Every structure is written in structure tokens, then in C-alpha cells.
């Protein structure tokens, strides 16, 4: 057994290759190969041409973005400096305000009429204690029975709201009593205190329903 082609086989191949159909098939295949290679070469040229456009454009876009980042970084640093200065200025002004206000208040308080103010505060405390022990008056009492339980239910008009209102006013006056030390003319304190005292709502010691008024 041998791998050599016999002269007869060679002659047959030569005869086949010399056939017009065979030559045409070979030529067609070669033409397709050349066309494919030419198309690839054209695509490479197109890619190179596009790269000549894209590369500088991309570098320009990168440079522009980098510049923008640098500008923003500088702006951020400047803004941080501005914020630091604003915080420092606000702190200094707040500190100066507090110090100056305390000095002015201290000067006013130093020569305030402490005995009159203390007596007013004692009066207010006594008033609050008395109001806390004040008896609640209920009038126009009506007794009905509960439909659910049958137990008697007492209803009527009470003066509780007037007691609570006066207590709230007296308590507010007590909390504000120290502000009287800031009044420029301390000789006016009795008049101011009398006006405050007069403004307190009265306790209703004869509560009546609106229907009976």
C-alpha cells in the first residue's frame, strides 16, 4: 500500500483541472477571496479614518472634563473657605451679642427695686396656693339616670374653667416677674403690678348656664 499518486490519477486530475467548469470554479473562488480581502482592507481603512476623528475628539472631551473637575474643586475650596469665615463671623457676633446683652441686663438689674418685685412674687405664689385650694362650685344641678346602668348622673354648670384661667394668668405673671427688673423707671413698678393684677380673669363664684342667663 502506498500514498503516492499514480500517473493515471495525475493524468485524471490534470484533465479535470483543464475543464472549463473547473477553471471557472477556481476563478470564481479566487474572485470571492480577493473581494473579501479587499472589503476587509476597506473596513480597516474606514476604522483608521474614524479613529483619526474619534481619538482627538475623545482627548478633547477628557481635557474639557478634567478642566471642569478642577474648576469645581477650586469652587468647592472657595465655598468651604467662605463657610468657615461665615461660621466664624456668626460665632463672634453671637458671642458679642450675648456678652453685651448680659452686661446691659446686669446694669439694669443691679439697681432694680428688688423688695417690690419680691413682694409681688410672694403675692402671686400665695394667689396660686389659694386657687389650688379653691372649691369648685357646681350650680343648676340636674340628676338623671343612666339608661345603661340605671345609676343617677349629676350634671351642672361649674366654675372650674374660670379657676383654671386665673391660675394660668397668675402663673404667667409669676414667670415674668423677673422681667420687671428691666423696667427703666423702677418707680412705676406699683402701677405696672396693679395693671397686671387687674388683668387677671375673675373666678366665677356664681356659675349659671347660658340658658338661665
Buried (B, 14 or more C-beta within 10 A) or exposed (E): EEEEEEEEEEEEEEEEEEEEEEEEEEEEEEEEEEEEEEEEEEEEEEEEEEEEEEEEEEEEEEEEEEEEEEEEEEEEEEEEEEEEEEEEEEEEEEEEEEEEEEEEEEEBEEEBBEEBBEBBBEBBEEBBEEBEEBEEBBBEEEEEEEEEEEEEEEEEBBBBEBBEBBBEBBBEBBEEBEEBBEBEEBEEBEEBBEEBBEEBBEBBEEBEEEEEE
